[in-house]
């Protein structure tokens, strides 16, 4: 079967995302890439923990953070991880339309998270005059959370590109690995956010 040939129930491989050598290589390459990303975020977390009390007379974490907004953003992102699971479930069952639908829901939820994060940053800047240049804490905070936001933006563009590009092509052995790897990437940035929510916000509120 050619990689660009549409899948049907009769031609369904056990794992369409890893049925070809190219698909397996994409999967392996992604995990190598993820190793580098893990080192990047570990470095940013370490820097933040070292500098979180260096406020230079500015607002502390207890004075700055607003947990209701952050909690709402967290729920949106975690729910988007669940909807991406539904999408891959339908991919494995060759239900292309349902897969695309759940990916669209994933994008909408991710965009909602990103909108709340932008609102959060805007609120800190306008109400507390807390910017990336205000203090070492400000630099570490905006760099860590902003880097994660940039990854969310990239993930949204990645998934949206797959949705639009393959809208008329259907599912095949060429694009199935791309959908699968994009979903894994989305889970990764969700896991990173769980650590950010815990280390930055929850620990910040208890001092």
C-alpha positions as CSV (number, residue, x, y, z in Angstrom):
1,X,0.0,0.0,0.0
2,X,1.3,3.4,-0.9
3,X,1.6,6.0,1.9
4,X,-0.7,8.4,0.1
5,X,-3.4,5.9,-0.5
6,X,-6.6,6.5,1.4
7,X,-7.3,4.0,4.2
8,X,-10.5,1.9,4.4
9,X,-11.7,-0.5,7.0
10,X,-10.5,-3.3,4.7
11,X,-7.0,-1.9,4.4
12,X,-6.6,-0.8,8.0
13,X,-3.2,-1.5,9.5
14,X,-3.1,-2.2,13.3
15,X,-1.4,1.2,13.9
16,X,-1.7,3.4,10.8
17,X,0.6,6.0,12.4
18,X,3.5,3.5,12.6
19,X,2.6,1.3,9.6
20,X,5.4,2.7,7.4
21,X,9.1,3.2,8.0
22,X,8.6,6.9,7.5
23,X,5.9,6.9,10.2
24,X,8.2,5.0,12.6
25,X,11.1,7.5,11.9
26,X,8.8,10.4,12.6
27,X,7.8,8.8,15.9
28,X,11.5,8.3,16.9
29,X,12.5,11.7,15.8
30,X,9.8,13.3,17.8
31,X,11.0,11.6,21.1
32,X,14.5,12.9,20.4
33,X,13.1,16.4,19.9
34,X,11.1,16.0,23.1
35,X,14.2,15.3,25.0
36,X,15.6,18.6,24.0
37,X,12.4,20.4,24.9
38,X,12.4,18.8,28.3
39,X,16.0,20.1,29.0
40,X,14.8,23.6,27.9
41,X,11.9,23.7,30.3
42,X,13.9,22.1,33.1
43,X,16.4,25.0,32.7
44,X,13.6,27.6,32.7
45,X,12.0,26.0,35.8
46,X,15.4,26.0,37.6
47,X,16.0,29.6,36.8
48,X,12.5,30.6,37.9
49,X,12.9,28.8,41.3
50,X,16.2,30.6,41.9
51,X,14.8,34.0,41.1
52,X,11.2,33.9,42.2
53,X,11.8,35.9,45.4
54,X,14.0,38.6,43.6
55,X,11.1,41.1,43.2
56,X,13.1,44.3,43.4
57,X,10.4,45.9,45.5
58,X,7.7,44.9,43.1
59,X,4.6,42.7,43.8
60,X,5.2,39.3,45.3
61,X,3.7,36.1,43.9
62,X,0.9,36.2,46.5
63,X,0.0,39.8,45.5
64,X,0.3,39.2,41.8
65,X,-1.3,36.0,40.8
66,X,-5.1,35.5,40.3
67,X,-5.8,31.9,40.6
68,X,-9.4,31.9,39.2
69,X,-8.2,33.0,35.8
70,X,-5.3,30.6,35.9
71,X,-7.5,27.8,37.0
72,X,-10.0,28.5,34.2
73,X,-7.1,28.5,31.7
74,X,-5.8,25.2,33.1
75,X,-9.2,23.5,32.7
76,X,-9.4,24.6,29.1
77,X,-5.9,23.2,28.3
78,X,-6.5,19.9,30.2
79,X,-9.8,19.5,28.4
80,X,-8.1,20.1,25.1
81,X,-5.8,17.2,25.9
82,X,-8.8,15.0,26.3
83,X,-10.4,16.1,23.0
84,X,-7.1,15.3,21.2
85,X,-7.3,11.8,22.7
86,X,-10.8,11.5,21.2
87,X,-9.4,12.7,17.8
88,X,-6.7,10.0,17.8
89,X,-9.2,7.4,18.9
90,X,-11.3,8.2,15.8
91,X,-8.2,8.2,13.6
92,X,-7.4,4.6,14.7
93,X,-11.0,3.7,13.8
94,X,-10.7,5.5,10.4
95,X,-13.5,8.0,11.2
96,X,-11.8,11.0,9.5
97,X,-14.7,13.5,10.0
98,X,-14.9,12.8,13.7
99,X,-11.2,13.1,14.0
100,X,-11.2,16.5,12.3
101,X,-14.1,17.6,14.4
102,X,-12.4,16.8,17.7
103,X,-9.2,18.4,16.5
104,X,-11.2,21.6,15.8
105,X,-12.5,21.5,19.3
106,X,-9.0,21.0,20.6
107,X,-7.9,24.1,18.6
108,X,-10.7,26.2,20.0
109,X,-10.0,25.2,23.6
110,X,-6.3,25.9,23.1
111,X,-7.1,29.3,21.7
112,X,-9.2,30.0,24.7
113,X,-6.3,29.1,27.0
114,X,-4.0,31.4,25.0
115,X,-6.5,34.2,25.2
116,X,-6.7,33.9,29.0
117,X,-2.9,33.9,29.2
118,X,-2.7,37.1,27.1
119,X,-5.3,38.7,29.4
120,X,-3.3,37.6,32.4
121,X,-0.1,39.2,31.1
122,X,-2.0,42.4,30.1
123,X,-3.5,42.6,33.6
124,X,-0.2,42.3,35.3
125,X,1.4,44.9,33.1
126,X,-1.4,47.5,33.3
127,X,-2.5,47.1,37.0
128,X,0.8,46.1,38.7
129,X,3.3,47.6,36.2
130,X,4.9,44.2,36.3
131,X,6.9,43.6,33.1
132,X,9.7,41.4,32.0
133,X,12.1,44.2,32.9
134,X,10.7,45.0,36.4
135,X,12.8,42.4,38.3
136,X,14.7,39.1,38.1
137,X,11.4,37.5,39.1
138,X,9.6,39.2,36.3
139,X,12.1,38.1,33.8
140,X,12.1,34.5,35.0
141,X,8.3,34.4,35.2
142,X,7.5,35.9,31.7
143,X,10.3,33.8,30.1
144,X,9.0,30.5,31.5
145,X,5.3,31.1,31.0
146,X,5.8,33.0,27.8
147,X,7.9,30.2,26.3
148,X,5.1,27.7,27.1
149,X,2.6,30.1,25.5
150,X,4.8,30.2,22.4
151,X,4.7,26.4,22.3
152,X,0.9,26.4,22.6
153,X,0.8,28.9,19.7
154,X,3.0,26.6,17.6
155,X,0.9,23.6,18.5
156,X,-2.3,25.3,17.5
157,X,-0.8,26.4,14.1
158,X,0.5,22.8,13.6
159,X,-2.9,21.2,14.2
160,X,-4.8,23.8,12.3
161,X,-2.5,23.3,9.3
162,X,-3.1,19.6,9.4
163,X,-6.9,20.1,9.6
164,X,-6.9,22.5,6.6
165,X,-4.4,20.8,4.4
166,X,-6.0,17.3,4.7
167,X,-9.6,18.4,4.7
168,X,-10.1,16.9,1.2
169,X,-7.4,14.3,1.3
170,X,-8.8,12.1,4.0
171,X,-6.7,9.8,6.1
172,X,-3.7,7.9,4.7
173,X,-0.5,6.3,5.8
174,X,1.4,9.6,5.0
175,X,-0.6,12.0,7.2
176,X,-1.6,9.6,10.0
177,X,1.9,9.8,11.6
178,X,1.6,13.6,11.4
179,X,-1.7,13.7,13.2
180,X,-0.4,11.3,15.9
181,X,2.9,13.2,16.5
182,X,1.0,16.5,16.7
183,X,-1.3,15.0,19.3
184,X,1.7,13.8,21.3
185,X,3.2,17.3,21.2
186,X,-0.1,18.7,22.5
187,X,0.0,16.3,25.4
188,X,3.6,17.4,26.1
189,X,2.7,21.1,26.4
190,X,-0.3,20.1,28.6
191,X,2.0,18.2,31.0
192,X,4.4,21.2,31.1
193,X,1.5,23.4,32.0
194,X,0.6,21.1,34.9
195,X,4.1,21.7,36.3
196,X,3.9,25.5,35.7
197,X,0.5,25.6,37.5
198,X,1.9,23.7,40.4
199,X,5.4,25.2,40.7
200,X,4.7,28.8,39.7
201,X,1.1,29.5,40.7
202,X,0.2,27.1,43.6
203,X,3.6,27.3,45.2
204,X,3.6,31.1,44.6
205,X,0.3,31.5,46.4
206,X,1.6,29.7,49.5
207,X,4.9,31.4,49.4
